[in-house]
């Protein structure tokens, strides 16, 4: 018998919240969760109460009923839909915990991408660190460990989030990769064999860079950080890569830039000439992303390089003028064990990078892995959590501390992605991008421009098309809309 549930007489405000909470348990306890559950919410405005009635029928047709209620502050009962939705999620979480005898993760009801923002909001309301931790446990049913963790990260981020109104960051996306990794769902394309297609894309990108340079001048903007990502930017030829960096420096005023990152995820795409080009054009941070240091896994996920390639290119970059090297790993890759992760981290520890970002594998609909889960078995929830614990512990042994965090849907073990860094090597761009405290101009296919309004809280997102050809076709239309938003809503000229 499988598990089924029915939600009675509930508004749309609660449906998705209830569904997302139940899905947490269904994913974690699929083998033990059976029976039928009926859920009915009710509002008692005169008493400022929201209640949820549960009726559960188990596999033997035994019926159990119970009721959970919570108080909504009187002054916000009519208007605070979010508070009522959160309380219903807590009710459902408690009910599902009762049914399974366990919780799916330490995150409680949280499924959002940016949990640190909640901790920061409480701190900015004037709550102390201890009060914030307690409030997170009460409001979201998260563990003391996670509540403490995100509160400490929120405090760590504070100095990096003090941003002047006219200061911005820039992201430039290169949509090509040499191969398509098994787990990847990013809208990147294989590097075209026809160089004319690459030239066409670069011509469109340069047109956008020139328009952005003009806008920076018009609105007297100051560029704080620059991030060239993808895709794999270093999949471009030596000449195209050099010319792109030169064009960016010619067009974009980078005198005040505090951080210039290039994502160089594939060691087999990095050459001596590209390292020299990055040094010549002022790159201060490079992200070298092996994802694993296990030969068997590299082959399985579609990487055309070896562990030795990673080590050799790391050592070559370390001898250059690039000050900060980041390395990414992914927890939960198909076929890996806890000992594989321990070995990967031991090898990375010997290299001694300045940052390490620990990702938890997220199973995306668009990834090849989604269709091959039978062929490529993944670690259990418990195994994924132990892998993450080992990686975190060894990051700490390298003298690193967590400095930013985000989560994703369909993530292994219902875990998170955490950036660790040595003191002074934190990525400013990563913090400001995740915490949405600065305007970020995105250029290139599938990139997003986030325009922060003068109130310092409201954003408008402008999304580029994912398809490379459509990006070029729609570019003029996009640039016109971007100028309109800057002029009319965010950076209105006096």
C-alpha positions as CSV (number, residue, x, y, z in Angstrom):
1,X,0.0,0.0,0.0
2,X,1.3,3.4,-0.9
3,X,0.8,6.7,0.9
4,X,-2.0,9.1,-0.2
5,X,-3.3,12.3,1.2
6,X,-6.3,14.6,0.6
7,X,-6.5,18.3,1.4
8,X,-10.0,19.4,2.1
9,X,-11.5,22.9,1.8
10,X,-8.2,24.7,1.6
11,X,-7.4,27.8,-0.2
12,X,-4.7,28.0,-2.8
13,X,-2.6,29.9,-0.2
14,X,-2.2,26.6,1.7
15,X,-2.2,23.9,-1.0
16,X,1.3,24.3,-2.2
17,X,2.7,24.8,1.3
18,X,1.1,21.5,2.5
19,X,2.2,19.6,-0.6
20,X,5.8,20.8,-0.3
21,X,5.9,19.8,3.4
22,X,4.5,16.3,2.7
23,X,6.9,15.8,-0.1
24,X,9.8,16.2,2.3
25,X,8.6,13.1,4.1
26,X,7.6,11.1,1.1
27,X,11.1,11.5,-0.3
28,X,12.8,10.6,2.9
29,X,10.5,7.8,4.1
30,X,9.1,6.4,0.9
31,X,9.6,2.8,2.1
32,X,7.8,3.1,5.5
33,X,5.1,5.7,4.8
34,X,1.8,4.0,3.9
35,X,-1.9,4.7,4.4
36,X,-4.3,7.6,3.7
37,X,-4.2,11.0,5.4
38,X,-7.0,13.6,5.2
39,X,-6.1,17.2,6.1
40,X,-8.5,20.0,6.8
41,X,-7.6,23.6,7.8
42,X,-9.8,26.0,9.6
43,X,-9.6,29.7,10.6
44,X,-11.2,31.0,13.8
45,X,-10.9,34.7,13.3
46,X,-12.6,35.7,16.6
47,X,-10.0,33.7,18.5
48,X,-7.1,34.5,16.1
49,X,-6.5,30.7,15.7
50,X,-5.6,28.6,12.7
51,X,-6.2,24.9,13.1
52,X,-5.6,21.7,11.2
53,X,-7.5,18.5,11.6
54,X,-5.9,15.2,10.6
55,X,-7.5,11.8,9.9
56,X,-5.2,8.9,9.2
57,X,-6.2,5.4,8.1
58,X,-3.3,2.9,8.2
59,X,-2.7,-0.2,6.1
60,X,-5.1,-2.2,8.4
61,X,-7.8,0.4,8.1
62,X,-7.3,1.6,11.6
63,X,-8.4,5.3,11.9
64,X,-6.7,7.9,14.0
65,X,-7.8,11.6,14.4
66,X,-6.1,14.5,15.9
67,X,-6.0,18.3,15.8
68,X,-3.3,21.0,16.0
69,X,-3.9,24.7,16.4
70,X,-1.7,27.8,16.6
71,X,-2.3,31.5,17.4
72,X,-1.9,34.2,14.8
73,X,-1.0,37.7,16.1
74,X,-4.3,39.7,16.3
75,X,-3.0,42.7,14.4
76,X,-1.9,40.5,11.4
77,X,-4.6,37.8,11.3
78,X,-6.3,39.3,8.2
79,X,-3.2,40.3,6.3
80,X,-0.4,38.0,7.1
81,X,-1.0,35.1,4.7
82,X,2.7,34.0,5.0
83,X,2.4,33.6,8.7
84,X,-0.7,31.4,8.4
85,X,0.9,29.4,5.6
86,X,4.0,28.8,7.8
87,X,1.8,27.7,10.7
88,X,-0.1,25.2,8.6
89,X,3.3,23.8,7.3
90,X,4.3,23.4,11.0
91,X,1.1,21.5,11.7
92,X,1.6,19.2,8.8
93,X,5.3,18.7,9.7
94,X,4.3,17.7,13.2
95,X,1.6,15.3,11.9
96,X,4.0,13.7,9.4
97,X,6.6,13.3,12.2
98,X,4.0,11.5,14.2
99,X,3.3,9.2,11.4
100,X,6.9,8.4,10.5
101,X,8.5,8.7,13.9
102,X,11.2,10.8,12.4
103,X,12.0,14.0,10.6
104,X,13.4,14.2,7.0
105,X,16.1,16.8,7.8
106,X,17.3,19.4,10.3
107,X,15.8,22.2,8.1
108,X,12.2,21.7,9.5
109,X,9.6,23.1,7.1
110,X,12.1,25.2,5.1
111,X,12.3,24.5,1.4
112,X,13.4,27.9,0.1
113,X,16.7,28.7,-1.6
114,X,18.0,31.4,0.8
115,X,17.4,30.4,4.5
116,X,20.2,32.8,5.7
117,X,17.9,35.8,4.7
118,X,15.5,34.7,7.4
119,X,18.1,34.8,10.1
120,X,19.4,38.1,8.8
121,X,15.9,39.6,8.9
122,X,15.5,38.6,12.5
123,X,18.8,40.1,13.4
124,X,17.9,43.3,11.6
125,X,14.7,43.4,13.6
126,X,16.9,43.8,16.6
127,X,16.9,40.2,17.9
128,X,20.1,39.0,19.5
129,X,22.0,36.0,18.2
130,X,20.4,33.7,20.8
131,X,16.9,35.1,20.2
132,X,17.3,34.6,16.5
133,X,18.3,31.0,16.9
134,X,15.3,30.3,19.2
135,X,12.9,32.1,16.8
136,X,14.2,30.0,13.9
137,X,13.5,26.8,15.8
138,X,10.1,27.9,16.8
139,X,8.9,29.4,13.5
140,X,10.4,26.8,11.2
141,X,11.0,23.7,13.4
142,X,14.6,23.6,12.3
143,X,17.2,22.0,14.6
144,X,19.3,24.0,17.0
145,X,22.3,23.0,14.8
146,X,20.9,24.5,11.6
147,X,19.5,27.5,13.3
148,X,22.8,28.3,14.9
149,X,24.6,27.6,11.6
150,X,22.6,30.0,9.4
151,X,22.7,32.7,12.2
152,X,26.5,32.5,12.3
153,X,26.6,32.7,8.5
154,X,24.3,35.7,8.5
155,X,26.6,37.5,11.0
156,X,29.6,36.5,8.9
157,X,28.0,38.1,5.8
158,X,27.2,41.4,7.4
159,X,30.3,43.4,6.4
160,X,30.0,42.2,2.8
161,X,26.4,43.4,2.5
162,X,27.2,47.1,3.2
163,X,26.9,48.4,-0.4
164,X,26.5,51.9,-1.7
165,X,23.5,52.5,-3.8
166,X,25.3,53.1,-7.1
167,X,27.6,50.1,-6.7
168,X,26.9,47.0,-8.8
169,X,28.3,43.6,-9.7
170,X,28.5,42.1,-13.2
171,X,28.0,38.5,-14.4
172,X,29.0,37.4,-17.9
173,X,27.8,33.9,-18.9
174,X,29.5,31.8,-21.5
175,X,27.0,29.1,-22.4
176,X,29.4,26.4,-23.8
177,X,30.9,23.2,-22.3
178,X,33.2,20.6,-23.8
179,X,30.8,17.8,-22.7
180,X,27.5,17.5,-20.9
181,X,27.9,16.2,-17.3
182,X,25.5,13.5,-16.2
183,X,24.1,15.5,-13.3
184,X,24.0,18.9,-15.0
185,X,20.8,20.8,-15.8
186,X,22.3,24.2,-16.5
187,X,21.2,25.5,-20.0
188,X,24.7,25.1,-21.5
189,X,25.4,23.9,-25.0
190,X,28.2,21.7,-26.3
191,X,31.0,23.9,-27.7
192,X,30.1,24.2,-31.4
193,X,32.5,22.7,-33.9
194,X,31.6,25.4,-36.4
195,X,33.6,28.5,-35.2
196,X,31.2,30.8,-37.0
197,X,28.5,30.0,-34.4
198,X,31.0,31.0,-31.6
199,X,31.9,34.2,-33.4
200,X,28.2,35.0,-33.8
201,X,27.6,34.5,-30.1
202,X,30.7,36.6,-29.1
203,X,29.5,39.4,-31.4
204,X,26.2,39.5,-29.6
205,X,27.8,39.4,-26.2
206,X,30.2,42.2,-27.1
207,X,27.2,44.3,-28.2
208,X,25.7,43.7,-24.8
209,X,28.9,44.6,-23.0
210,X,29.1,47.9,-25.0
211,X,25.5,48.7,-24.1
212,X,26.3,47.9,-20.4
213,X,29.4,50.1,-20.4
214,X,27.3,53.0,-21.8
215,X,24.6,52.4,-19.1
216,X,27.3,52.3,-16.3
217,X,28.6,55.7,-17.5
218,X,25.1,57.2,-17.9
219,X,24.0,56.3,-14.3
220,X,27.4,56.8,-12.7
221,X,27.6,53.2,-11.6
222,X,30.6,51.6,-9.9
223,X,31.5,48.0,-10.5
224,X,32.5,46.1,-7.3
225,X,32.8,42.6,-8.6
226,X,33.0,40.8,-12.0
227,X,32.2,37.1,-12.4
228,X,32.6,35.3,-15.7
229,X,30.8,32.0,-15.5
230,X,28.9,29.5,-17.5
231,X,28.9,26.9,-18.8
232,X,32.7,26.7,-19.0
233,X,34.2,30.0,-20.1
234,X,37.6,28.4,-20.6
235,X,36.1,26.1,-23.2
236,X,36.7,28.9,-25.6
237,X,39.8,28.8,-27.7
238,X,42.9,30.6,-26.3
239,X,42.4,33.4,-28.8
240,X,38.7,33.9,-28.2
241,X,39.2,33.8,-24.4
242,X,42.0,36.3,-24.5
243,X,40.0,38.6,-26.8
244,X,37.0,38.4,-24.6
245,X,38.9,39.4,-21.5
246,X,40.6,42.3,-23.4
247,X,37.2,43.5,-24.6
248,X,35.7,43.4,-21.1
249,X,38.6,45.5,-19.7
250,X,38.4,48.0,-22.6
251,X,34.7,48.6,-22.1
252,X,33.9,48.1,-18.4
253,X,35.4,50.5,-15.9
254,X,37.1,48.1,-13.4
255,X,39.2,50.5,-11.4
256,X,37.1,49.9,-8.2
257,X,36.7,46.1,-8.7
258,X,37.4,44.2,-5.5
259,X,37.1,40.8,-7.0
260,X,37.3,39.4,-10.6
261,X,36.4,35.7,-10.8
262,X,36.6,33.3,-13.8
263,X,34.9,30.0,-13.6
264,X,37.3,27.4,-15.0
265,X,35.5,24.3,-14.0
266,X,37.2,21.8,-16.4
267,X,40.9,21.4,-16.0
268,X,41.1,20.0,-19.5
269,X,40.0,23.4,-20.9
270,X,42.7,25.4,-19.0
271,X,45.9,26.2,-20.9
272,X,49.0,28.1,-20.0
273,X,48.0,30.8,-22.4
274,X,44.6,31.1,-20.6
275,X,46.3,31.4,-17.2
276,X,48.6,34.1,-18.6
277,X,45.6,35.9,-20.1
278,X,43.8,35.9,-16.8
279,X,46.8,37.2,-15.0
280,X,47.3,39.9,-17.6
281,X,43.7,41.1,-17.3
282,X,43.5,41.3,-13.6
283,X,41.6,38.1,-12.6
284,X,41.9,37.7,-8.8
285,X,39.9,34.5,-8.3
286,X,39.5,31.3,-10.2
287,X,37.0,28.6,-9.6
288,X,38.4,25.1,-10.5
289,X,35.7,22.6,-10.1
290,X,36.7,19.0,-10.1
291,X,33.4,17.9,-8.3
292,X,35.2,14.7,-7.2
293,X,38.8,13.4,-7.0
294,X,37.7,9.8,-7.9
295,X,38.7,8.5,-11.3
296,X,35.7,6.2,-11.5
297,X,33.3,9.0,-10.9
298,X,34.9,11.4,-13.3
299,X,34.4,8.8,-16.1
300,X,30.8,8.1,-14.9
301,X,29.7,11.7,-15.0
302,X,31.2,12.4,-18.4
303,X,34.4,14.3,-17.6
304,X,37.2,14.0,-20.1
305,X,40.0,14.6,-17.6
306,X,41.8,12.7,-14.8
307,X,42.6,13.5,-11.2
308,X,46.2,14.1,-12.2
309,X,45.0,16.8,-14.6
310,X,43.3,18.6,-11.8
311,X,46.4,18.5,-9.6
312,X,48.7,19.6,-12.3
313,X,46.6,22.6,-13.4
314,X,46.0,23.6,-9.8
315,X,49.7,23.7,-9.1
316,X,50.2,25.8,-12.3
317,X,47.6,28.3,-11.3
318,X,49.0,28.5,-7.8
319,X,52.3,29.6,-9.3
320,X,50.6,32.5,-11.1
321,X,49.5,35.9,-9.8
322,X,45.8,34.8,-9.3
323,X,45.4,35.2,-5.5
324,X,42.4,33.0,-4.7
325,X,41.6,29.4,-5.9
326,X,38.2,28.0,-5.3
327,X,37.4,24.3,-5.7
328,X,33.9,22.8,-5.9
329,X,32.8,19.3,-5.0
330,X,29.5,17.5,-5.2
331,X,28.1,15.3,-2.4
332,X,26.0,12.4,-3.5
333,X,27.4,11.6,-7.0
334,X,26.3,8.2,-8.3
335,X,28.3,5.3,-7.1
336,X,30.2,7.2,-4.5
337,X,30.7,6.2,-0.8
338,X,31.5,8.1,2.3
339,X,35.1,6.9,2.0
340,X,35.2,8.3,-1.6
341,X,34.3,11.7,-0.2
342,X,36.8,11.4,2.6
343,X,39.5,10.6,0.0
344,X,38.4,13.5,-2.3
345,X,38.6,15.9,0.6
346,X,42.0,14.6,1.7
347,X,43.4,15.2,-1.8
348,X,41.9,18.7,-1.9
349,X,43.4,19.3,1.6
350,X,46.9,18.5,0.2
351,X,46.4,21.1,-2.6
352,X,45.3,23.7,0.0
353,X,42.8,25.9,-2.0
354,X,41.5,29.2,-0.5
355,X,37.8,28.4,-0.9
356,X,35.8,25.2,-1.3
357,X,32.2,25.0,-2.1
358,X,30.4,21.8,-1.0
359,X,27.4,21.1,-3.2
360,X,24.8,18.5,-2.6
361,X,23.6,16.8,-5.7
362,X,20.2,18.1,-6.9
363,X,18.3,15.8,-9.3
364,X,16.9,18.2,-11.9
365,X,14.3,17.3,-14.5
366,X,16.5,18.5,-17.3
367,X,19.6,16.5,-16.3
368,X,20.5,13.2,-18.1
369,X,20.8,11.6,-14.6
370,X,17.0,12.1,-14.0
371,X,16.3,9.5,-16.7
372,X,19.0,7.1,-15.6
373,X,18.5,6.7,-11.8
374,X,18.1,2.9,-12.1
375,X,21.4,2.7,-14.0
376,X,23.2,5.1,-11.6
377,X,22.2,4.4,-8.0
378,X,22.6,7.3,-5.6
379,X,23.5,7.3,-1.9
380,X,20.7,7.1,0.7
381,X,19.6,10.1,2.7
382,X,21.7,8.9,5.6
383,X,24.8,8.3,3.5
384,X,24.5,11.7,1.8
385,X,24.3,13.4,5.2
386,X,27.4,11.5,6.5
387,X,29.2,12.5,3.3
388,X,28.4,16.1,3.9
389,X,29.4,15.9,7.5
390,X,32.8,14.5,6.5
391,X,33.3,17.2,3.9
392,X,32.4,20.0,6.4
393,X,34.7,18.6,9.0
394,X,37.6,18.4,6.7
395,X,36.9,22.0,5.3
396,X,37.3,23.1,8.9
397,X,40.6,21.2,9.2
398,X,41.8,23.4,6.3
399,X,41.2,26.5,8.4
400,X,38.0,27.4,6.5
401,X,34.7,28.7,7.8
402,X,31.3,28.8,6.2
403,X,30.5,32.2,4.6
404,X,27.5,31.6,2.3
405,X,24.8,29.1,1.8
406,X,21.9,28.2,-0.4
407,X,19.5,25.3,-1.0
408,X,17.8,23.7,-3.9
409,X,14.8,21.6,-4.6
410,X,15.2,17.8,-5.1
411,X,18.6,18.0,-3.2
412,X,20.2,14.8,-2.0
413,X,19.6,14.2,1.8
414,X,17.5,17.4,1.9
415,X,20.9,19.1,2.5
416,X,22.4,22.4,1.3
417,X,25.2,24.0,-0.6
418,X,27.8,25.8,1.5
419,X,30.8,27.9,0.6
420,X,33.8,27.6,2.9
421,X,36.7,30.0,2.9
422,X,39.9,31.0,4.7
423,X,39.7,34.4,6.4
424,X,40.0,37.1,3.7
425,X,39.3,34.7,0.8
426,X,35.5,34.9,0.9
427,X,33.8,35.5,-2.5
428,X,32.1,38.9,-2.3
429,X,30.1,38.1,-5.5
430,X,28.7,34.9,-4.1
431,X,27.5,36.5,-0.9
432,X,25.8,39.5,-2.7
433,X,24.3,37.3,-5.4
434,X,22.7,34.8,-3.0
435,X,21.6,37.4,-0.4
436,X,20.2,39.8,-3.1
437,X,21.6,43.0,-1.6
438,X,23.1,44.5,-4.7
439,X,22.1,45.1,-8.4
440,X,23.7,42.5,-10.5
441,X,23.8,43.0,-14.3
442,X,23.8,39.6,-16.1
443,X,25.0,39.3,-19.6
444,X,24.9,36.3,-21.9
445,X,22.3,33.5,-22.5
446,X,20.3,32.3,-19.5
447,X,21.8,35.1,-17.3
448,X,19.6,37.2,-15.0
449,X,19.8,40.9,-14.2
450,X,18.6,41.7,-10.7
451,X,17.9,45.4,-10.3
452,X,17.7,46.5,-6.7
453,X,15.5,49.6,-6.3
454,X,16.3,52.6,-4.2
455,X,14.4,51.2,-1.2
456,X,17.2,48.5,-0.9
457,X,14.7,45.7,-0.7
458,X,12.6,45.4,-3.9
459,X,14.0,43.6,-6.9
460,X,13.1,43.3,-10.5
461,X,14.5,40.4,-12.5
462,X,15.2,40.5,-16.2
463,X,15.9,37.1,-17.7
464,X,17.8,36.4,-20.9
465,X,16.7,33.5,-23.1
466,X,18.5,30.2,-22.6
467,X,18.9,29.5,-26.3
468,X,22.0,31.1,-27.8
469,X,20.4,32.0,-31.1
470,X,17.3,33.4,-29.4
471,X,19.6,35.4,-27.1
472,X,21.0,37.3,-30.1
473,X,17.6,37.7,-31.7
474,X,16.0,39.2,-28.6
475,X,19.0,41.2,-27.4
476,X,17.8,44.7,-28.6
477,X,14.4,44.1,-27.0
478,X,16.1,43.0,-23.7
479,X,18.4,46.0,-23.6
480,X,15.5,48.4,-24.2
481,X,13.6,46.8,-21.3
482,X,16.6,46.9,-19.0
483,X,17.1,50.6,-19.8
484,X,13.5,51.3,-19.1
485,X,13.6,49.6,-15.7
486,X,16.8,51.4,-14.7
487,X,15.5,54.8,-15.7
488,X,11.9,54.6,-14.5
489,X,12.1,52.4,-11.4
490,X,15.6,52.1,-10.0
491,X,18.2,54.6,-11.1
492,X,16.0,57.4,-12.4
493,X,18.1,60.2,-13.8
494,X,17.6,63.5,-12.0
